Structure formats: C-alpha cells, structure tokens
Amino acid sequence: MPEKNYLEEIEEILRKTEGEAPARSRRRAFRLFRRLPAIRLSRPSWMPALSPSKLMIVGVGALVLAMIFRAVYPGLMAPFIWAGLGLFVLAYLYFLVSPSRPRYEKRWRGRPVEDQPESPWERLRRLIR
C-alpha cells in the first residue's frame, strides 16, 4: 500500500520536471563532470568486504585445516595454527577499532518506511555476501 503512494509521488515529480529544460550552463557543467574520472575511496570491486565475523570464520577454518594436517602431514600444522590464531586476534582488534554502525529508522519525507520481514534464508544469503 505505501508503495502506491511513493509511485504516485514519483510520477507527479516526473510530470513536473518534463516541461522544464535545464539551463545551458548546467548542461555544460554536466558534460564536464561526466568526462572526469570517478574518484574511488572505497575498496576495489574484486576485494571482498571484510568484517570481524568473516575473519573469525576464516580463522576457524585455518584451525580445522591444522587439525586435518596434523594427521596427514604434521609439518603443516604449525603455520595453520598461527594463521588461525592471528586471524582471531586481527578480528578482535578490527571489532574494537571499527566504528559501530548506528541503527536507524528508514524514512521517506519524514514518514517511516516499513521493510518486508526477511526469511532466514535471505538473512543467511546476506550474511555470506
């Protein structure tokens, strides 16, 4: 139901802006900025987003590999143990240093927007990403 109100507002805004032509100087400025390269301050797209929970999961994986290699090849056990413990310490430090994200209420024009409840499967998919 609220989506219908948003769609009506968007259509009204689009109807109002269709008749207006942008000023010539605005068009020139837009073309100039469009040619400039975008400045990227975030991580590269190929690098996955790191979080303390993901680092801890990788640390547990390294410790499990150390247990597997203990039975097969004992010489590889020590590097995996140190890597796992190091990832645990790194995850803990990252948790303490990273700023906490404040919980906020989604709003549109001063009114709260209701989210659809997520299924457990969708939460798991979002956590993995």
Distance bins in CASP14 RR format, pairs under 12 A and 6 or more apart:
PFRMAT RR
TARGET T0000
AUTHOR 0000-0000-0000
RMODE 2
METHOD distances of the structure
MODEL  1
1 7 0 0 0 0 0 1 0 0 0 0 0
1 8 0 0 0 0 0 1 0 0 0 0 0
1 114 0 0 0 0 1 0 0 0 0 0 0
2 8 0 0 0 0 0 1 0 0 0 0 0
2 9 0 0 0 0 0 1 0 0 0 0 0
2 106 0 0 0 0 0 1 0 0 0 0 0
2 107 0 0 0 0 0 1 0 0 0 0 0
2 108 0 0 0 0 1 0 0 0 0 0 0
2 109 0 0 0 0 0 1 0 0 0 0 0
2 111 0 0 0 0 1 0 0 0 0 0 0
2 112 0 0 0 0 1 0 0 0 0 0 0
2 113 1 0 0 1 0 0 0 0 0 0 0
2 114 1 0 0 1 0 0 0 0 0 0 0
2 115 0 0 0 0 0 1 0 0 0 0 0
2 116 0 0 0 0 0 1 0 0 0 0 0
3 9 0 0 0 0 0 1 0 0 0 0 0
3 10 0 0 0 0 0 1 0 0 0 0 0
3 108 0 0 0 0 0 1 0 0 0 0 0
3 113 0 0 0 0 1 0 0 0 0 0 0
3 114 0 0 0 0 1 0 0 0 0 0 0
3 116 0 0 0 0 0 1 0 0 0 0 0
4 10 0 0 0 0 0 1 0 0 0 0 0
4 11 0 0 0 0 0 1 0 0 0 0 0
5 11 0 0 0 0 0 1 0 0 0 0 0
5 12 0 0 0 0 0 1 0 0 0 0 0
5 108 0 0 0 0 1 0 0 0 0 0 0
5 109 0 0 0 0 1 0 0 0 0 0 0
5 111 0 0 0 0 1 0 0 0 0 0 0
5 113 0 0 0 0 0 1 0 0 0 0 0
5 114 0 0 0 0 0 1 0 0 0 0 0
6 12 0 0 0 0 0 1 0 0 0 0 0
6 13 0 0 0 0 0 1 0 0 0 0 0
6 108 1 0 0 1 0 0 0 0 0 0 0
6 109 0 0 0 0 1 0 0 0 0 0 0
6 111 0 0 0 0 0 1 0 0 0 0 0
6 113 0 0 0 0 1 0 0 0 0 0 0
6 114 0 0 0 0 0 1 0 0 0 0 0
7 13 0 0 0 0 0 1 0 0 0 0 0
7 14 0 0 0 0 0 1 0 0 0 0 0
8 14 0 0 0 0 0 1 0 0 0 0 0
8 15 0 0 0 0 0 1 0 0 0 0 0
9 15 0 0 0 0 0 1 0 0 0 0 0
9 16 0 0 0 0 0 1 0 0 0 0 0
9 108 0 0 0 0 1 0 0 0 0 0 0
9 109 1 0 0 1 0 0 0 0 0 0 0
9 111 0 0 0 0 0 1 0 0 0 0 0
10 16 0 0 0 0 0 1 0 0 0 0 0
10 17 0 0 0 0 0 1 0 0 0 0 0
10 108 0 0 0 0 0 1 0 0 0 0 0
10 109 0 0 0 0 0 1 0 0 0 0 0
11 17 0 0 0 0 0 1 0 0 0 0 0
11 18 0 0 0 0 0 1 0 0 0 0 0
12 18 0 0 0 0 0 1 0 0 0 0 0
13 20 0 0 0 0 0 1 0 0 0 0 0
13 109 0 0 0 0 0 1 0 0 0 0 0
14 20 0 0 0 0 0 1 0 0 0 0 0
20 26 0 0 0 0 0 1 0 0 0 0 0
21 27 0 0 0 0 1 0 0 0 0 0 0
22 28 0 0 0 0 0 1 0 0 0 0 0
22 29 0 0 0 0 1 0 0 0 0 0 0
22 30 1 0 0 1 0 0 0 0 0 0 0
22 31 0 0 0 0 0 1 0 0 0 0 0
23 29 0 0 0 0 1 0 0 0 0 0 0
23 30 0 0 0 0 0 1 0 0 0 0 0
24 30 0 0 0 0 0 1 0 0 0 0 0
24 31 0 0 0 0 0 1 0 0 0 0 0
25 31 0 0 0 0 0 1 0 0 0 0 0
25 32 0 0 0 0 0 1 0 0 0 0 0
26 32 0 0 0 0 0 1 0 0 0 0 0
26 33 0 0 0 0 0 1 0 0 0 0 0
27 33 0 0 0 0 0 1 0 0 0 0 0
27 34 0 0 0 0 0 1 0 0 0 0 0
28 34 0 0 0 0 0 1 0 0 0 0 0
28 35 0 0 0 0 0 1 0 0 0 0 0
29 35 0 0 0 0 0 1 0 0 0 0 0
29 36 0 0 0 0 0 1 0 0 0 0 0
30 36 0 0 0 0 0 1 0 0 0 0 0
33 39 0 0 0 0 0 1 0 0 0 0 0
40 47 0 0 0 0 0 1 0 0 0 0 0
42 49 0 0 0 0 1 0 0 0 0 0 0
43 49 1 0 0 1 0 0 0 0 0 0 0
43 50 0 0 0 0 1 0 0 0 0 0 0
48 54 1 0 0 1 0 0 0 0 0 0 0
48 55 0 0 0 0 0 1 0 0 0 0 0
48 58 0 0 0 0 0 1 0 0 0 0 0
48 128 0 0 0 0 0 1 0 0 0 0 0
48 129 0 0 0 0 1 0 0 0 0 0 0
49 55 0 0 0 0 0 1 0 0 0 0 0
49 98 0 0 0 0 0 1 0 0 0 0 0
49 126 0 0 0 0 0 1 0 0 0 0 0
49 127 0 0 0 0 0 1 0 0 0 0 0
49 128 0 0 0 0 0 1 0 0 0 0 0
49 129 1 0 0 1 0 0 0 0 0 0 0
50 56 0 0 0 0 0 1 0 0 0 0 0
50 57 0 0 0 0 0 1 0 0 0 0 0
50 58 0 0 0 0 1 0 0 0 0 0 0
50 87 0 0 0 0 0 1 0 0 0 0 0
50 90 0 0 0 0 1 0 0 0 0 0 0
50 91 0 0 0 0 1 0 0 0 0 0 0
50 94 1 0 0 1 0 0 0 0 0 0 0
50 95 0 0 0 0 0 1 0 0 0 0 0
50 98 0 0 0 0 1 0 0 0 0 0 0
51 57 0 0 0 0 1 0 0 0 0 0 0
51 58 0 0 0 0 0 1 0 0 0 0 0
51 90 0 0 0 0 0 1 0 0 0 0 0
51 91 0 0 0 0 1 0 0 0 0 0 0
51 94 1 0 0 1 0 0 0 0 0 0 0
51 95 0 0 0 0 1 0 0 0 0 0 0
51 98 0 0 0 0 1 0 0 0 0 0 0
51 101 0 0 0 0 0 1 0 0 0 0 0
51 126 0 0 0 0 0 1 0 0 0 0 0
51 127 0 0 0 0 1 0 0 0 0 0 0
51 128 0 0 0 0 0 1 0 0 0 0 0
51 129 0 0 0 0 0 1 0 0 0 0 0
52 58 0 0 0 0 0 1 0 0 0 0 0
52 59 0 0 0 0 0 1 0 0 0 0 0
52 87 0 0 0 0 0 1 0 0 0 0 0
52 88 0 0 0 0 1 0 0 0 0 0 0
52 89 0 0 0 0 0 1 0 0 0 0 0
52 90 0 0 0 0 1 0 0 0 0 0 0
52 91 1 0 1 0 0 0 0 0 0 0 0
52 92 1 0 0 1 0 0 0 0 0 0 0
52 93 0 0 0 0 1 0 0 0 0 0 0
52 94 1 0 1 0 0 0 0 0 0 0 0
52 95 1 1 0 0 0 0 0 0 0 0 0
52 96 0 0 0 0 1 0 0 0 0 0 0
52 97 0 0 0 0 1 0 0 0 0 0 0
52 98 1 0 0 1 0 0 0 0 0 0 0
52 100 0 0 0 0 0 1 0 0 0 0 0
53 59 0 0 0 0 0 1 0 0 0 0 0
53 60 0 0 0 0 0 1 0 0 0 0 0
53 87 0 0 0 0 0 1 0 0 0 0 0
53 88 0 0 0 0 0 1 0 0 0 0 0
53 91 1 0 0 1 0 0 0 0 0 0 0
53 92 0 0 0 0 0 1 0 0 0 0 0
53 94 0 0 0 0 0 1 0 0 0 0 0
53 95 0 0 0 0 1 0 0 0 0 0 0
53 98 0 0 0 0 0 1 0 0 0 0 0
53 127 1 0 0 1 0 0 0 0 0 0 0
53 128 0 0 0 0 0 1 0 0 0 0 0
54 60 0 0 0 0 0 1 0 0 0 0 0
54 61 0 0 0 0 0 1 0 0 0 0 0
54 87 0 0 0 0 1 0 0 0 0 0 0
54 90 0 0 0 0 0 1 0 0 0 0 0
54 91 0 0 0 0 1 0 0 0 0 0 0
54 94 0 0 0 0 1 0 0 0 0 0 0
54 95 0 0 0 0 0 1 0 0 0 0 0
54 127 0 0 0 0 1 0 0 0 0 0 0
54 128 0 0 0 0 1 0 0 0 0 0 0
54 129 0 0 0 0 0 1 0 0 0 0 0
55 61 0 0 0 0 0 1 0 0 0 0 0
55 62 0 0 0 0 0 1 0 0 0 0 0
55 83 0 0 0 0 0 1 0 0 0 0 0
55 84 0 0 0 0 1 0 0 0 0 0 0
55 85 0 0 0 0 0 1 0 0 0 0 0
55 86 0 0 0 0 1 0 0 0 0 0 0
55 87 1 0 1 0 0 0 0 0 0 0 0
55 88 1 0 0 1 0 0 0 0 0 0 0
55 89 0 0 0 0 1 0 0 0 0 0 0
55 90 1 0 1 0 0 0 0 0 0 0 0
55 91 1 1 0 0 0 0 0 0 0 0 0
55 92 0 0 0 0 1 0 0 0 0 0 0
55 93 0 0 0 0 1 0 0 0 0 0 0
55 94 1 0 0 1 0 0 0 0 0 0 0
55 95 0 0 0 0 1 0 0 0 0 0 0
55 98 0 0 0 0 0 1 0 0 0 0 0
56 62 0 0 0 0 0 1 0 0 0 0 0
56 63 0 0 0 0 0 1 0 0 0 0 0
56 84 0 0 0 0 1 0 0 0 0 0 0
56 85 0 0 0 0 0 1 0 0 0 0 0
56 86 0 0 0 0 0 1 0 0 0 0 0
56 87 1 0 0 1 0 0 0 0 0 0 0
56 88 1 0 0 1 0 0 0 0 0 0 0
56 89 0 0 0 0 0 1 0 0 0 0 0
56 90 0 0 0 0 1 0 0 0 0 0 0
56 91 1 0 1 0 0 0 0 0 0 0 0
56 92 0 0 0 0 1 0 0 0 0 0 0
56 93 0 0 0 0 0 1 0 0 0 0 0
56 94 0 0 0 0 1 0 0 0 0 0 0
56 95 0 0 0 0 1 0 0 0 0 0 0
57 63 0 0 0 0 0 1 0 0 0 0 0
57 64 0 0 0 0 0 1 0 0 0 0 0
57 84 0 0 0 0 0 1 0 0 0 0 0
57 87 0 0 0 0 1 0 0 0 0 0 0
57 88 0 0 0 0 0 1 0 0 0 0 0
57 91 0 0 0 0 1 0 0 0 0 0 0
57 127 0 0 0 0 0 1 0 0 0 0 0
57 128 0 0 0 0 0 1 0 0 0 0 0
58 64 0 0 0 0 0 1 0 0 0 0 0
58 65 0 0 0 0 0 1 0 0 0 0 0
58 80 0 0 0 0 0 1 0 0 0 0 0
58 83 0 0 0 0 1 0 0 0 0 0 0
58 84 1 0 0 1 0 0 0 0 0 0 0
58 86 0 0 0 0 0 1 0 0 0 0 0
58 87 1 0 1 0 0 0 0 0 0 0 0
58 88 0 0 0 0 1 0 0 0 0 0 0
58 90 0 0 0 0 1 0 0 0 0 0 0
58 91 0 0 0 0 1 0 0 0 0 0 0
59 65 0 0 0 0 1 0 0 0 0 0 0
59 66 0 0 0 0 1 0 0 0 0 0 0
59 80 0 0 0 0 1 0 0 0 0 0 0
59 81 0 0 0 0 0 1 0 0 0 0 0
59 82 0 0 0 0 0 1 0 0 0 0 0
59 83 1 0 0 1 0 0 0 0 0 0 0
59 84 1 0 1 0 0 0 0 0 0 0 0
59 85 0 0 0 0 1 0 0 0 0 0 0
59 86 1 0 0 1 0 0 0 0 0 0 0
59 87 1 1 0 0 0 0 0 0 0 0 0
59 88 1 0 0 1 0 0 0 0 0 0 0
59 89 0 0 0 0 0 1 0 0 0 0 0
59 90 0 0 0 0 1 0 0 0 0 0 0
59 91 1 0 0 1 0 0 0 0 0 0 0
59 92 0 0 0 0 0 1 0 0 0 0 0
60 66 0 0 0 0 0 1 0 0 0 0 0
60 67 0 0 0 0 0 1 0 0 0 0 0
60 80 0 0 0 0 0 1 0 0 0 0 0
60 83 0 0 0 0 0 1 0 0 0 0 0
60 84 1 0 0 1 0 0 0 0 0 0 0
60 85 0 0 0 0 0 1 0 0 0 0 0
60 86 0 0 0 0 0 1 0 0 0 0 0
60 87 0 0 0 0 1 0 0 0 0 0 0
60 88 0 0 0 0 1 0 0 0 0 0 0
60 91 0 0 0 0 0 1 0 0 0 0 0
61 67 0 0 0 0 1 0 0 0 0 0 0
61 68 0 0 0 0 1 0 0 0 0 0 0
61 69 0 0 0 0 0 1 0 0 0 0 0
61 80 0 0 0 0 1 0 0 0 0 0 0
61 81 0 0 0 0 0 1 0 0 0 0 0
61 83 0 0 0 0 1 0 0 0 0 0 0
61 84 1 0 0 1 0 0 0 0 0 0 0
61 85 0 0 0 0 0 1 0 0 0 0 0
61 87 0 0 0 0 1 0 0 0 0 0 0
61 88 0 0 0 0 0 1 0 0 0 0 0
62 68 0 0 0 0 0 1 0 0 0 0 0
62 69 0 0 0 0 0 1 0 0 0 0 0
62 76 0 0 0 0 0 1 0 0 0 0 0
62 77 0 0 0 0 0 1 0 0 0 0 0
62 78 0 0 0 0 0 1 0 0 0 0 0
62 79 0 0 0 0 1 0 0 0 0 0 0
62 80 1 0 1 0 0 0 0 0 0 0 0
62 81 1 0 0 1 0 0 0 0 0 0 0
62 82 0 0 0 0 1 0 0 0 0 0 0
62 83 1 0 1 0 0 0 0 0 0 0 0
62 84 1 1 0 0 0 0 0 0 0 0 0
62 85 0 0 0 0 1 0 0 0 0 0 0
62 86 0 0 0 0 1 0 0 0 0 0 0
62 87 1 0 0 1 0 0 0 0 0 0 0
62 88 0 0 0 0 1 0 0 0 0 0 0
62 90 0 0 0 0 0 1 0 0 0 0 0
62 91 0 0 0 0 0 1 0 0 0 0 0
63 69 0 0 0 0 0 1 0 0 0 0 0
63 70 0 0 0 0 0 1 0 0 0 0 0
63 77 0 0 0 0 0 1 0 0 0 0 0
63 78 0 0 0 0 0 1 0 0 0 0 0
63 79 0 0 0 0 0 1 0 0 0 0 0
63 80 1 0 0 1 0 0 0 0 0 0 0
63 81 1 0 0 1 0 0 0 0 0 0 0
63 82 0 0 0 0 0 1 0 0 0 0 0
63 83 0 0 0 0 1 0 0 0 0 0 0
63 84 1 0 1 0 0 0 0 0 0 0 0
63 85 1 0 0 1 0 0 0 0 0 0 0
63 86 0 0 0 0 0 1 0 0 0 0 0
63 87 0 0 0 0 1 0 0 0 0 0 0
63 88 0 0 0 0 1 0 0 0 0 0 0
64 70 0 0 0 0 0 1 0 0 0 0 0
64 71 0 0 0 0 0 1 0 0 0 0 0
64 77 0 0 0 0 0 1 0 0 0 0 0
64 80 0 0 0 0 1 0 0 0 0 0 0
64 81 0 0 0 0 0 1 0 0 0 0 0
64 83 0 0 0 0 0 1 0 0 0 0 0
64 84 0 0 0 0 1 0 0 0 0 0 0
65 71 0 0 0 0 0 1 0 0 0 0 0
65 72 0 0 0 0 0 1 0 0 0 0 0
65 73 0 0 0 0 0 1 0 0 0 0 0
65 76 0 0 0 0 1 0 0 0 0 0 0
65 77 0 0 0 0 1 0 0 0 0 0 0
65 78 0 0 0 0 0 1 0 0 0 0 0
65 79 0 0 0 0 1 0 0 0 0 0 0
65 80 1 0 1 0 0 0 0 0 0 0 0
65 81 0 0 0 0 1 0 0 0 0 0 0
65 83 0 0 0 0 1 0 0 0 0 0 0
65 84 0 0 0 0 1 0 0 0 0 0 0
65 87 0 0 0 0 0 1 0 0 0 0 0
66 72 0 0 0 0 0 1 0 0 0 0 0
66 73 0 0 0 0 0 1 0 0 0 0 0
66 74 0 0 0 0 0 1 0 0 0 0 0
66 75 0 0 0 0 0 1 0 0 0 0 0
66 76 1 0 0 1 0 0 0 0 0 0 0
66 77 1 0 1 0 0 0 0 0 0 0 0
66 78 1 0 0 1 0 0 0 0 0 0 0
66 79 0 0 0 0 1 0 0 0 0 0 0
66 80 1 1 0 0 0 0 0 0 0 0 0
66 81 1 0 1 0 0 0 0 0 0 0 0
66 82 0 0 0 0 1 0 0 0 0 0 0
66 83 0 0 0 0 1 0 0 0 0 0 0
66 84 1 0 0 1 0 0 0 0 0 0 0
66 85 0 0 0 0 1 0 0 0 0 0 0
66 87 0 0 0 0 0 1 0 0 0 0 0
67 74 0 0 0 0 0 1 0 0 0 0 0
67 76 0 0 0 0 0 1 0 0 0 0 0
67 77 1 0 0 1 0 0 0 0 0 0 0
67 80 0 0 0 0 1 0 0 0 0 0 0
67 81 0 0 0 0 1 0 0 0 0 0 0
67 84 0 0 0 0 0 1 0 0 0 0 0
68 74 0 0 0 0 0 1 0 0 0 0 0
68 76 0 0 0 0 1 0 0 0 0 0 0
68 77 0 0 0 0 1 0 0 0 0 0 0
68 80 0 0 0 0 1 0 0 0 0 0 0
68 81 0 0 0 0 0 1 0 0 0 0 0
69 75 1 0 0 1 0 0 0 0 0 0 0
69 76 1 0 1 0 0 0 0 0 0 0 0
69 77 1 0 1 0 0 0 0 0 0 0 0
69 78 0 0 0 0 1 0 0 0 0 0 0
69 79 0 0 0 0 1 0 0 0 0 0 0
69 80 1 0 0 1 0 0 0 0 0 0 0
69 81 0 0 0 0 1 0 0 0 0 0 0
69 83 0 0 0 0 0 1 0 0 0 0 0
70 76 0 0 0 0 1 0 0 0 0 0 0
70 77 1 0 1 0 0 0 0 0 0 0 0
70 78 0 0 0 0 1 0 0 0 0 0 0
70 80 0 0 0 0 1 0 0 0 0 0 0
70 81 0 0 0 0 1 0 0 0 0 0 0
71 77 0 0 0 0 1 0 0 0 0 0 0
72 80 0 0 0 0 0 1 0 0 0 0 0
73 79 0 0 0 0 0 1 0 0 0 0 0
73 80 0 0 0 0 0 1 0 0 0 0 0
74 80 0 0 0 0 0 1 0 0 0 0 0
74 81 0 0 0 0 0 1 0 0 0 0 0
75 81 0 0 0 0 0 1 0 0 0 0 0
76 82 0 0 0 0 0 1 0 0 0 0 0
76 83 0 0 0 0 0 1 0 0 0 0 0
77 83 0 0 0 0 0 1 0 0 0 0 0
77 84 0 0 0 0 0 1 0 0 0 0 0
78 84 0 0 0 0 0 1 0 0 0 0 0
78 85 0 0 0 0 0 1 0 0 0 0 0
79 85 0 0 0 0 0 1 0 0 0 0 0
79 86 0 0 0 0 0 1 0 0 0 0 0
80 86 0 0 0 0 0 1 0 0 0 0 0
80 87 0 0 0 0 0 1 0 0 0 0 0
81 87 0 0 0 0 0 1 0 0 0 0 0
81 88 0 0 0 0 0 1 0 0 0 0 0
82 88 0 0 0 0 0 1 0 0 0 0 0
82 89 0 0 0 0 0 1 0 0 0 0 0
83 89 0 0 0 0 0 1 0 0 0 0 0
83 90 0 0 0 0 0 1 0 0 0 0 0
84 90 0 0 0 0 1 0 0 0 0 0 0
84 91 0 0 0 0 1 0 0 0 0 0 0
85 91 0 0 0 0 0 1 0 0 0 0 0
85 92 0 0 0 0 0 1 0 0 0 0 0
86 92 0 0 0 0 1 0 0 0 0 0 0
86 93 0 0 0 0 1 0 0 0 0 0 0
86 94 0 0 0 0 0 1 0 0 0 0 0
87 93 0 0 0 0 0 1 0 0 0 0 0
87 94 0 0 0 0 0 1 0 0 0 0 0
88 94 0 0 0 0 0 1 0 0 0 0 0
88 95 0 0 0 0 0 1 0 0 0 0 0
89 95 0 0 0 0 0 1 0 0 0 0 0
89 96 0 0 0 0 0 1 0 0 0 0 0
90 96 0 0 0 0 0 1 0 0 0 0 0
90 97 0 0 0 0 0 1 0 0 0 0 0
90 98 0 0 0 0 0 1 0 0 0 0 0
91 97 0 0 0 0 0 1 0 0 0 0 0
91 98 0 0 0 0 0 1 0 0 0 0 0
92 98 0 0 0 0 0 1 0 0 0 0 0
104 112 0 0 0 0 0 1 0 0 0 0 0
104 113 0 0 0 0 0 1 0 0 0 0 0
105 111 0 0 0 0 0 1 0 0 0 0 0
105 112 1 0 1 0 0 0 0 0 0 0 0
105 113 0 0 0 0 1 0 0 0 0 0 0
105 114 0 0 0 0 0 1 0 0 0 0 0
105 115 0 0 0 0 0 1 0 0 0 0 0
106 112 1 0 0 1 0 0 0 0 0 0 0
106 113 1 0 1 0 0 0 0 0 0 0 0
106 114 0 0 0 0 1 0 0 0 0 0 0
106 115 1 0 0 1 0 0 0 0 0 0 0
106 116 0 0 0 0 0 1 0 0 0 0 0
107 113 1 0 0 1 0 0 0 0 0 0 0
107 114 0 0 0 0 0 1 0 0 0 0 0
107 115 0 0 0 0 0 1 0 0 0 0 0
108 114 0 0 0 0 0 1 0 0 0 0 0
108 115 0 0 0 0 0 1 0 0 0 0 0
115 122 0 0 0 0 0 1 0 0 0 0 0
116 122 0 0 0 0 1 0 0 0 0 0 0
117 123 0 0 0 0 0 1 0 0 0 0 0
118 124 0 0 0 0 1 0 0 0 0 0 0
118 125 0 0 0 0 1 0 0 0 0 0 0
118 126 1 0 0 1 0 0 0 0 0 0 0
118 127 0 0 0 0 0 1 0 0 0 0 0
119 125 0 0 0 0 1 0 0 0 0 0 0
119 126 0 0 0 0 0 1 0 0 0 0 0
120 126 0 0 0 0 0 1 0 0 0 0 0
120 127 0 0 0 0 0 1 0 0 0 0 0
121 127 0 0 0 0 0 1 0 0 0 0 0
121 128 0 0 0 0 0 1 0 0 0 0 0
122 128 0 0 0 0 0 1 0 0 0 0 0
122 129 0 0 0 0 0 1 0 0 0 0 0
123 129 0 0 0 0 0 1 0 0 0 0 0
END
